[in-house]
């Protein structure tokens, strides 16, 4: 009987996961909101992948993930409301011009914070974890995209008085970042510096734009 009960519980759990994934896929995304949902077998969780220029905010423990080179991802978490979100931007700004693209840090941060507040978060209880800014392609160090991105986001969060409780930035590594928005748990995996094609494409796109003169909480787990 115990075995039958366990099988029944497993079936119910699988059905619930399928239902939640179907609900996520049926969402009508807001502008710049991530919409690539899938089931992640490693974490056994429904997941959403953040592409450059996108964000996602949620109050359930779905997995939010992205892959970074010189780009930055900020994971914001409200430790009281248990709401979290992540963005992914490529450059600090649009060369001094206004931009409503999530590929630029100023807009990406504003977008993420505003969506957190709309869902019920408070600025007073927000904290941040910051990832990325790696110099992952040799020969592009003179442009310093990763350093510029990192400097921008750290100054932005300081100005907004959002404490950075942990970070994994700079150096030469691409990174895979995973974040659970309800618990605030973030994990980062440093990838081999042999540059997957998708990251190389992102880096070259960022470099081309950068070549234009431009005016629980605190821990991170490696997995």
DRENPA-3360 file (N, C-alpha, C; in nm, 2 decimals, always signed):
BEGIN
1 = XXXXXXXX = +0.08/-0.12/+0.00/+0.00/+0.00/+0.00/+0.09/+0.13/+0.00 ~ +0.20/+0.12/+0.08/+0.29/+0.24/+0.08/+0.34/+0.27/-0.05 ~ +0.38/+0.16/-0.13/+0.44/+0.18/-0.26/+0.34/+0.24/-0.35 ~ +0.21/+0.20/-0.34/+0.11/+0.25/-0.43/+0.08/+0.40/-0.40 ~ +0.09/+0.43/-0.27/+0.07/+0.57/-0.23/+0.18/+0.66/-0.28 ~ +0.31/+0.61/-0.28/+0.42/+0.68/-0.33/+0.41/+0.71/-0.48 ~ +0.37/+0.60/-0.55/+0.35/+0.62/-0.70/+0.24/+0.72/-0.73 ~ +0.13/+0.71/-0.65/+0.02/+0.81/-0.67/+0.07/+0.95/-0.64;
9 = XXXXXXXX = +0.15/+0.97/-0.54/+0.20/+1.10/-0.50/+0.29/+1.16/-0.62 ~ +0.38/+1.06/-0.67/+0.46/+1.10/-0.78/+0.38/+1.15/-0.90 ~ +0.28/+1.07/-0.93/+0.20/+1.10/-1.05/+0.13/+1.24/-1.03 ~ +0.08/+1.26/-0.91/+0.02/+1.39/-0.88/+0.12/+1.51/-0.89 ~ +0.24/+1.48/-0.85/+0.34/+1.59/-0.86/+0.38/+1.62/-1.00 ~ +0.39/+1.51/-1.08/+0.42/+1.53/-1.22/+0.31/+1.61/-1.29 ~ +0.18/+1.57/-1.26/+0.07/+1.64/-1.32/+0.07/+1.79/-1.28 ~ +0.10/+1.82/-1.15/+0.10/+1.96/-1.11/+0.21/+2.04/-1.18;
17 = XXXXXXXX = +0.33/+1.97/-1.21/+0.44/+2.04/-1.28/+0.40/+2.07/-1.42 ~ +0.33/+1.97/-1.48/+0.29/+1.99/-1.62/+0.19/+2.10/-1.63 ~ +0.10/+2.11/-1.53/+0.00/+2.21/-1.53/+0.06/+2.35/-1.51 ~ +0.16/+2.36/-1.42/+0.23/+2.49/-1.40/+0.31/+2.53/-1.53 ~ +0.37/+2.44/-1.59/+0.45/+2.47/-1.71/+0.35/+2.51/-1.82 ~ +0.24/+2.45/-1.83/+0.14/+2.49/-1.93/+0.09/+2.63/-1.91 ~ +0.07/+2.66/-1.78/+0.02/+2.79/-1.74/+0.13/+2.90/-1.77 ~ +0.25/+2.87/-1.75/+0.36/+2.96/-1.78/+0.37/+2.98/-1.93;
25 = XXXXXXXX = +0.36/+2.88/-2.01/+0.37/+2.89/-2.15/+0.25/+2.97/-2.21 ~ +0.14/+2.96/-2.14/+0.02/+3.03/-2.19/+0.02/+3.18/-2.15 ~ +0.11/+3.23/-2.07/+0.12/+3.37/-2.04/+0.14/+3.45/-2.16 ~ +0.08/+3.57/-2.16/+0.11/+3.67/-2.27/+0.22/+3.76/-2.21 ~ +0.34/+3.75/-2.27/+0.45/+3.83/-2.21/+0.43/+3.98/-2.23 ~ +0.48/+4.05/-2.13/+0.49/+4.19/-2.14/+0.61/+4.23/-2.22 ~ +0.62/+4.35/-2.27/+0.74/+4.39/-2.35/+0.86/+4.36/-2.27 ~ +0.96/+4.30/-2.33/+1.09/+4.27/-2.27/+1.08/+4.15/-2.17;
33 = XXXXXXXX = +0.97/+4.09/-2.15/+0.96/+3.98/-2.05/+1.00/+3.85/-2.12 ~ +1.08/+3.77/-2.05/+1.12/+3.64/-2.11/+1.00/+3.55/-2.13 ~ +1.00/+3.47/-2.23/+0.89/+3.38/-2.26/+0.93/+3.24/-2.30 ~ +1.06/+3.20/-2.29/+1.10/+3.07/-2.32/+1.10/+2.98/-2.20 ~ +0.99/+2.91/-2.18/+0.97/+2.82/-2.07/+1.00/+2.67/-2.11 ~ +1.05/+2.60/-2.01/+1.08/+2.46/-2.03/+1.10/+2.39/-1.90 ~ +1.11/+2.26/-1.90/+1.13/+2.18/-1.78/+1.28/+2.15/-1.77 ~ +1.34/+2.19/-1.66/+1.49/+2.16/-1.64/+1.50/+2.03/-1.56;
41 = XXXXXXXX = +1.56/+1.93/-1.62/+1.57/+1.80/-1.56/+1.67/+1.80/-1.44 ~ +1.78/+1.88/-1.45/+1.88/+1.88/-1.35/+1.82/+1.93/-1.22 ~ +1.75/+2.04/-1.22/+1.69/+2.10/-1.10/+1.54/+2.05/-1.08 ~ +1.49/+1.97/-1.17/+1.36/+1.91/-1.16/+1.26/+2.03/-1.13 ~ +1.26/+2.13/-1.22/+1.18/+2.25/-1.20/+1.14/+2.31/-1.33 ~ +1.03/+2.37/-1.33/+0.99/+2.45/-1.44/+1.09/+2.57/-1.45 ~ +1.12/+2.61/-1.57/+1.23/+2.71/-1.58/+1.19/+2.81/-1.70 ~ +1.26/+2.92/-1.69/+1.25/+3.02/-1.79/+1.39/+3.07/-1.82;
49 = XXXXXXXX = +1.42/+3.09/-1.95/+1.55/+3.13/-1.99/+1.54/+3.28/-2.03 ~ +1.63/+3.36/-1.97/+1.64/+3.50/-2.00/+1.74/+3.53/-2.11 ~ +1.70/+3.59/-2.22/+1.78/+3.62/-2.33/+1.83/+3.77/-2.31 ~ +1.93/+3.81/-2.38/+1.98/+3.95/-2.37/+1.86/+4.05/-2.40 ~ +1.85/+4.14/-2.31/+1.74/+4.24/-2.32/+1.61/+4.21/-2.25 ~ +1.61/+4.09/-2.19/+1.49/+4.04/-2.12/+1.50/+4.04/-1.97 ~ +1.38/+4.02/-1.91/+1.38/+4.01/-1.76/+1.27/+3.91/-1.73 ~ +1.26/+3.87/-1.60/+1.15/+3.79/-1.55/+1.14/+3.81/-1.40;
57 = XXXXXXXX = +1.02/+3.83/-1.35/+0.99/+3.85/-1.21/+0.88/+3.75/-1.17 ~ +0.90/+3.69/-1.06/+0.80/+3.59/-1.02/+0.80/+3.57/-0.86 ~ +0.70/+3.51/-0.81/+0.69/+3.48/-0.67/+0.67/+3.34/-0.64 ~ +0.70/+3.25/-0.73/+0.70/+3.11/-0.71/+0.84/+3.06/-0.74 ~ +0.88/+2.94/-0.69/+1.01/+2.89/-0.72/+1.03/+2.82/-0.85 ~ +0.99/+2.88/-0.96/+1.04/+2.84/-1.09/+1.19/+2.88/-1.10 ~ +1.26/+2.81/-1.19/+1.40/+2.85/-1.21/+1.41/+2.95/-1.31 ~ +1.48/+3.06/-1.28/+1.51/+3.17/-1.38/+1.66/+3.15/-1.42;
65 = XXXXXXXX = +1.70/+3.14/-1.54/+1.84/+3.11/-1.58/+1.88/+3.19/-1.70 ~ +2.01/+3.22/-1.71/+2.07/+3.28/-1.82/+2.21/+3.24/-1.84 ~ +2.27/+3.27/-1.95/+2.42/+3.25/-1.97/+2.48/+3.38/-2.01 ~ +2.59/+3.41/-1.95/+2.66/+3.54/-1.96/+2.80/+3.54/-2.01 ~ +2.84/+3.64/-2.09/+2.98/+3.66/-2.12/+3.02/+3.79/-2.05 ~ +3.03/+3.90/-2.13/+3.06/+4.03/-2.07/+2.93/+4.10/-2.02 ~ +2.81/+4.04/-2.06/+2.68/+4.09/-2.01/+2.67/+4.08/-1.86 ~ +2.57/+4.15/-1.81/+2.54/+4.14/-1.67/+2.40/+4.09/-1.64;
73 = XXXXXXXX = +2.39/+4.01/-1.54/+2.25/+3.97/-1.49/+2.25/+4.01/-1.35 ~ +2.14/+4.08/-1.31/+2.12/+4.12/-1.17/+2.00/+4.04/-1.12 ~ +2.01/+3.97/-1.01/+1.90/+3.90/-0.94/+1.86/+3.99/-0.83 ~ +1.74/+4.04/-0.83/+1.69/+4.12/-0.72/+1.59/+4.03/-0.64 ~ +1.59/+4.05/-0.51/+1.50/+3.97/-0.42/+1.45/+4.06/-0.31 ~ +1.32/+4.05/-0.28/+1.26/+4.11/-0.17/+1.26/+4.01/-0.06 ~ +1.34/+4.03/+0.05/+1.35/+3.92/+0.15/+1.23/+3.91/+0.24 ~ +1.14/+4.01/+0.23/+1.01/+4.00/+0.31/+0.90/+3.95/+0.22;
81 = XXXXXXXX = +0.88/+4.00/+0.10/+0.77/+3.96/+0.02/+0.80/+3.83/-0.06 ~ +0.93/+3.78/-0.05/+0.96/+3.66/-0.12/+0.93/+3.67/-0.27 ~ +0.97/+3.78/-0.33/+0.95/+3.80/-0.48/+1.09/+3.83/-0.53 ~ +1.12/+3.77/-0.65/+1.25/+3.79/-0.71/+1.24/+3.80/-0.86 ~ +1.35/+3.85/-0.92/+1.35/+3.87/-1.06/+1.50/+3.88/-1.11 ~ +1.51/+3.86/-1.24/+1.65/+3.87/-1.30/+1.64/+3.94/-1.44 ~ +1.74/+4.02/-1.47/+1.75/+4.08/-1.60/+1.88/+4.04/-1.67 ~ +1.90/+4.08/-1.79/+2.02/+4.05/-1.87/+2.05/+4.16/-1.97;
89 = XXXXXXXX = +2.15/+4.24/-1.94/+2.18/+4.35/-2.03/+2.32/+4.34/-2.09 ~ +2.34/+4.41/-2.20/+2.47/+4.39/-2.28/+2.56/+4.51/-2.26 ~ +2.51/+4.63/-2.25/+2.59/+4.75/-2.24/+2.53/+4.85/-2.13 ~ +2.61/+4.94/-2.08/+2.55/+5.03/-1.98/+2.45/+5.12/-2.03 ~ +2.47/+5.18/-2.15/+2.38/+5.28/-2.20/+2.39/+5.28/-2.36 ~ +2.31/+5.37/-2.41/+2.30/+5.38/-2.56/+2.38/+5.50/-2.61 ~ +2.51/+5.51/-2.56/+2.60/+5.61/-2.61/+2.55/+5.75/-2.58 ~ +2.48/+5.77/-2.46/+2.43/+5.90/-2.42/+2.29/+5.92/-2.47;
97 = XXXXXXXX = +2.23/+5.84/-2.56/+2.10/+5.86/-2.61/+2.00/+5.79/-2.53 ~ +1.87/+5.83/-2.53/+1.77/+5.76/-2.46/+1.74/+5.62/-2.53 ~ +1.70/+5.52/-2.45/+1.67/+5.39/-2.51/+1.57/+5.32/-2.43 ~ +1.48/+5.26/-2.49/+1.38/+5.17/-2.42/+1.41/+5.03/-2.45 ~ +1.54/+4.99/-2.47/+1.58/+4.86/-2.49/+1.63/+4.80/-2.37 ~ +1.59/+4.68/-2.33/+1.64/+4.61/-2.22/+1.78/+4.56/-2.23 ~ +1.84/+4.58/-2.36/+1.98/+4.55/-2.38/+2.08/+4.65/-2.31 ~ +2.02/+4.76/-2.27/+2.10/+4.87/-2.20/+2.07/+4.87/-2.05;
105 = XXXXXXXX = +2.18/+4.88/-1.97/+2.17/+4.87/-1.83/+2.07/+4.96/-1.76 ~ +2.07/+5.09/-1.80/+1.98/+5.19/-1.73/+1.84/+5.15/-1.74 ~ +1.79/+5.11/-1.87/+1.65/+5.07/-1.89/+1.63/+4.93/-1.82 ~ +1.72/+4.84/-1.84/+1.70/+4.71/-1.78/+1.69/+4.71/-1.63 ~ +1.76/+4.79/-1.56/+1.75/+4.80/-1.42/+1.62/+4.87/-1.38 ~ +1.58/+4.98/-1.45/+1.45/+5.04/-1.42/+1.34/+4.95/-1.44 ~ +1.34/+4.87/-1.55/+1.24/+4.78/-1.58/+1.22/+4.67/-1.47 ~ +1.34/+4.61/-1.43/+1.33/+4.51/-1.33/+1.28/+4.56/-1.20;
113 = XXXXXXXX = +1.33/+4.67/-1.15/+1.28/+4.73/-1.03/+1.13/+4.76/-1.03 ~ +1.09/+4.82/-1.14/+0.95/+4.86/-1.15/+0.86/+4.74/-1.15 ~ +0.90/+4.63/-1.22/+0.82/+4.51/-1.22/+0.81/+4.44/-1.08 ~ +0.93/+4.45/-1.01/+0.93/+4.40/-0.87/+0.83/+4.47/-0.79 ~ +0.83/+4.61/-0.80/+0.74/+4.69/-0.72/+0.59/+4.66/-0.75 ~ +0.57/+4.64/-0.88/+0.43/+4.62/-0.93/+0.38/+4.48/-0.87 ~ +0.47/+4.39/-0.85/+0.42/+4.26/-0.79/+0.41/+4.26/-0.64 ~ +0.46/+4.37/-0.58/+0.44/+4.38/-0.43/+0.57/+4.39/-0.35;
121 = XXXXXXXX = +0.68/+4.40/-0.42/+0.81/+4.42/-0.35/+0.82/+4.56/-0.30 ~ +0.91/+4.59/-0.21/+0.94/+4.72/-0.15/+1.08/+4.75/-0.17 ~ +1.11/+4.88/-0.21/+1.25/+4.92/-0.23/+1.33/+4.90/-0.10 ~ +1.26/+4.91/+0.02/+1.33/+4.91/+0.15/+1.39/+4.77/+0.18 ~ +1.33/+4.67/+0.11/+1.37/+4.53/+0.15/+1.43/+4.46/+0.03 ~ +1.47/+4.53/-0.07/+1.54/+4.47/-0.19/+1.68/+4.44/-0.16 ~ +1.74/+4.34/-0.22/+1.88/+4.31/-0.22/+1.92/+4.25/-0.35 ~ +2.04/+4.26/-0.39/+2.09/+4.22/-0.52/+2.20/+4.13/-0.52;
129 = XXXXXXXX = +2.20/+4.04/-0.62/+2.32/+3.95/-0.65/+2.36/+3.98/-0.80 ~ +2.48/+4.00/-0.82/+2.53/+4.05/-0.95/+2.63/+3.95/-1.02 ~ +2.60/+3.92/-1.15/+2.69/+3.82/-1.22/+2.73/+3.87/-1.35 ~ +2.84/+3.82/-1.40/+2.88/+3.85/-1.54/+3.00/+3.94/-1.55 ~ +3.01/+4.01/-1.66/+3.11/+4.11/-1.68/+3.25/+4.05/-1.72 ~ +3.24/+3.92/-1.77/+3.37/+3.85/-1.80/+3.43/+3.90/-1.93 ~ +3.57/+3.90/-1.93/+3.64/+3.92/-2.06/+3.66/+3.79/-2.13 ~ +3.56/+3.74/-2.20/+3.56/+3.60/-2.24/+3.61/+3.58/-2.38;
137 = XXXXXXXX = +3.64/+3.69/-2.46/+3.70/+3.68/-2.59/+3.83/+3.75/-2.59 ~ +3.94/+3.68/-2.62/+4.07/+3.75/-2.63/+4.07/+3.85/-2.74 ~ +4.14/+3.96/-2.71/+4.15/+4.06/-2.82/+4.05/+4.17/-2.80 ~ +3.95/+4.15/-2.71/+3.85/+4.26/-2.70/+3.87/+4.33/-2.56 ~ +3.98/+4.31/-2.50/+4.00/+4.37/-2.36/+4.01/+4.52/-2.37 ~ +4.05/+4.57/-2.49/+4.07/+4.72/-2.50/+3.93/+4.79/-2.49 ~ +3.82/+4.72/-2.53/+3.69/+4.78/-2.52/+3.63/+4.78/-2.38 ~ +3.68/+4.68/-2.30/+3.64/+4.67/-2.16/+3.49/+4.67/-2.14;
145 = XXXXXXXX = +3.41/+4.60/-2.22/+3.27/+4.59/-2.21/+3.23/+4.54/-2.07 ~ +3.29/+4.42/-2.03/+3.26/+4.36/-1.90/+3.29/+4.45/-1.79 ~ +3.40/+4.52/-1.79/+3.44/+4.62/-1.68/+3.34/+4.73/-1.68 ~ +3.31/+4.78/-1.79/+3.21/+4.90/-1.80/+3.08/+4.86/-1.74 ~ +3.03/+4.74/-1.78/+2.90/+4.69/-1.73/+2.90/+4.67/-1.58 ~ +3.01/+4.61/-1.53/+3.02/+4.59/-1.39/+3.03/+4.72/-1.31 ~ +3.11/+4.81/-1.36/+3.12/+4.94/-1.29/+2.98/+5.01/-1.29 ~ +2.91/+5.01/-1.40/+2.78/+5.07/-1.41/+2.68/+5.01/-1.31;
153 = XXXXXXXX = +2.67/+4.88/-1.31/+2.57/+4.82/-1.22/+2.60/+4.84/-1.08 ~ +2.72/+4.83/-1.04/+2.76/+4.85/-0.90/+2.73/+5.00/-0.85 ~ +2.76/+5.10/-0.94/+2.73/+5.23/-0.91/+2.58/+5.26/-0.91 ~ +2.51/+5.20/-1.00/+2.36/+5.21/-1.01/+2.29/+5.16/-0.88 ~ +2.33/+5.04/-0.84/+2.27/+4.98/-0.72/+2.31/+5.07/-0.59 ~ +2.43/+5.12/-0.59/+2.47/+5.20/-0.48/+2.38/+5.33/-0.47 ~ +2.36/+5.39/-0.59/+2.28/+5.51/-0.60/+2.13/+5.48/-0.55 ~ +2.08/+5.36/-0.59/+1.95/+5.33/-0.56/+1.94/+5.27/-0.42;
161 = XXXXXXXX = +2.05/+5.26/-0.35/+2.05/+5.21/-0.21/+2.00/+5.07/-0.20 ~ +2.04/+4.99/-0.30/+2.00/+4.84/-0.30/+2.13/+4.77/-0.26 ~ +2.14/+4.70/-0.15/+2.26/+4.64/-0.11/+2.29/+4.52/-0.20 ~ +2.42/+4.50/-0.24/+2.47/+4.39/-0.31/+2.52/+4.29/-0.21 ~ +2.45/+4.18/-0.19/+2.48/+4.08/-0.09/+2.58/+3.98/-0.14 ~ +2.59/+3.96/-0.27/+2.69/+3.87/-0.33/+2.71/+3.90/-0.47 ~ +2.83/+3.86/-0.53/+2.85/+3.89/-0.67/+2.96/+3.79/-0.72 ~ +2.95/+3.77/-0.85/+3.06/+3.69/-0.92/+3.08/+3.76/-1.05;
169 = XXXXXXXX = +3.18/+3.84/-1.07/+3.19/+3.93/-1.18/+3.34/+3.93/-1.23 ~ +3.35/+3.99/-1.35/+3.48/+4.01/-1.42/+3.56/+3.87/-1.44 ~ +3.69/+3.87/-1.44/+3.77/+3.76/-1.48/+3.74/+3.72/-1.63 ~ +3.77/+3.59/-1.66/+3.77/+3.56/-1.81/+3.66/+3.46/-1.84 ~ +3.57/+3.43/-1.74/+3.48/+3.31/-1.76/+3.34/+3.35/-1.81 ~ +3.29/+3.27/-1.90/+3.14/+3.28/-1.93/+3.08/+3.22/-1.80 ~ +2.95/+3.25/-1.78/+2.88/+3.20/-1.66/+2.74/+3.16/-1.69 ~ +2.70/+3.05/-1.63/+2.56/+3.01/-1.63/+2.50/+3.05/-1.49;
177 = XXXXXXXX = +2.39/+3.12/-1.49/+2.34/+3.17/-1.36/+2.19/+3.11/-1.35 ~ +2.17/+3.06/-1.23/+2.03/+3.01/-1.20/+1.98/+3.08/-1.07 ~ +1.86/+3.11/-1.07/+1.80/+3.19/-0.96/+1.66/+3.14/-0.93 ~ +1.63/+3.12/-0.80/+1.50/+3.08/-0.76/+1.43/+3.20/-0.69 ~ +1.33/+3.27/-0.75/+1.28/+3.40/-0.71/+1.21/+3.39/-0.57 ~ +1.15/+3.28/-0.53/+1.08/+3.28/-0.41/+1.17/+3.27/-0.29 ~ +1.28/+3.19/-0.30/+1.37/+3.17/-0.19/+1.49/+3.26/-0.20 ~ +1.52/+3.33/-0.31/+1.63/+3.41/-0.33/+1.76/+3.34/-0.35;
185 = XXXXXXXX = +1.75/+3.21/-0.37/+1.88/+3.13/-0.39/+1.93/+3.15/-0.53 ~ +2.06/+3.18/-0.54/+2.12/+3.20/-0.67/+2.24/+3.10/-0.68 ~ +2.27/+3.05/-0.80/+2.38/+2.96/-0.82/+2.45/+3.00/-0.95 ~ +2.58/+2.99/-0.95/+2.65/+3.03/-1.07/+2.75/+2.91/-1.11 ~ +2.76/+2.89/-1.23/+2.86/+2.79/-1.28/+2.95/+2.86/-1.38 ~ +3.08/+2.86/-1.35/+3.17/+2.91/-1.44/+3.20/+2.81/-1.55 ~ +3.18/+2.86/-1.68/+3.20/+2.77/-1.79/+3.34/+2.77/-1.84 ~ +3.38/+2.67/-1.92/+3.52/+2.67/-1.97/+3.53/+2.79/-2.07;
193 = XXXXXXXX = +3.65/+2.86/-2.07/+3.66/+2.98/-2.15/+3.67/+2.95/-2.30 ~ +3.62/+2.84/-2.34/+3.63/+2.80/-2.48/+3.51/+2.85/-2.56 ~ +3.44/+2.94/-2.50/+3.33/+3.03/-2.57/+3.23/+2.95/-2.66 ~ +3.12/+2.91/-2.60/+3.01/+2.86/-2.68/+2.97/+2.96/-2.78 ~ +2.92/+2.91/-2.90/+2.89/+3.00/-3.01/+2.79/+3.11/-2.97 ~ +2.69/+3.08/-2.89/+2.59/+3.18/-2.86/+2.65/+3.29/-2.78 ~ +2.75/+3.26/-2.69/+2.81/+3.37/-2.61/+2.90/+3.45/-2.71 ~ +2.97/+3.39/-2.80/+3.06/+3.46/-2.89/+2.97/+3.56/-2.97;
201 = XXXXXXXX = +2.86/+3.51/-3.02/+2.77/+3.60/-3.10/+2.72/+3.72/-3.01 ~ +2.69/+3.70/-2.89/+2.65/+3.81/-2.80/+2.76/+3.90/-2.78 ~ +2.88/+3.85/-2.76/+3.00/+3.94/-2.73/+3.03/+4.03/-2.85 ~ +3.02/+3.97/-2.97/+3.06/+4.05/-3.09/+2.95/+4.15/-3.11 ~ +2.82/+4.12/-3.09/+2.72/+4.22/-3.10/+2.74/+4.34/-3.00 ~ +2.78/+4.30/-2.88/+2.80/+4.41/-2.78/+2.92/+4.49/-2.81 ~ +3.03/+4.42/-2.86/+3.15/+4.49/-2.90/+3.13/+4.59/-3.01 ~ +3.05/+4.55/-3.11/+3.02/+4.64/-3.22/+2.95/+4.77/-3.17;
209 = XXXXXXXX = +2.86/+4.76/-3.08/+2.79/+4.87/-3.02/+2.88/+4.95/-2.93 ~ +2.97/+4.88/-2.86/+3.06/+4.95/-2.76/+3.17/+5.03/-2.83 ~ +3.19/+4.99/-2.96/+3.30/+5.06/-3.03/+3.26/+5.20/-3.07 ~ +3.13/+5.23/-3.06/+3.08/+5.37/-3.08/+3.11/+5.44/-2.95 ~ +3.17/+5.56/-2.96/+3.20/+5.64/-2.84/+3.08/+5.66/-2.75 ~ +3.09/+5.64/-2.62/+2.97/+5.64/-2.53/+2.99/+5.75/-2.43 ~ +2.91/+5.84/-2.42/+2.91/+5.94/-2.31/+2.87/+5.86/-2.19 ~ +1.72/+3.37/+0.24/+1.82/+3.34/+0.25/+1.91/+3.43/+0.20;
217 = XXXXXXX = +1.93/+3.46/+0.12/+2.00/+3.58/+0.10/+2.14/+3.59/+0.04 ~ +2.24/+3.59/+0.12/+2.37/+3.64/+0.08/+2.47/+3.55/+0.01 ~ +2.43/+3.42/+0.00/+2.54/+3.33/-0.06/+2.51/+3.30/-0.20 ~ +2.62/+3.27/-0.27/+2.62/+3.22/-0.41/+2.67/+3.08/-0.41 ~ +2.60/+2.98/-0.47/+2.66/+2.85/-0.48/+2.71/+2.82/-0.61 ~ +2.82/+2.75/-0.62/+2.87/+2.70/-0.75/+2.81/+2.56/-0.77 ~ +2.77/+2.53/-0.89/+2.71/+2.40/-0.92/+2.76/+2.34/-1.05;
% end
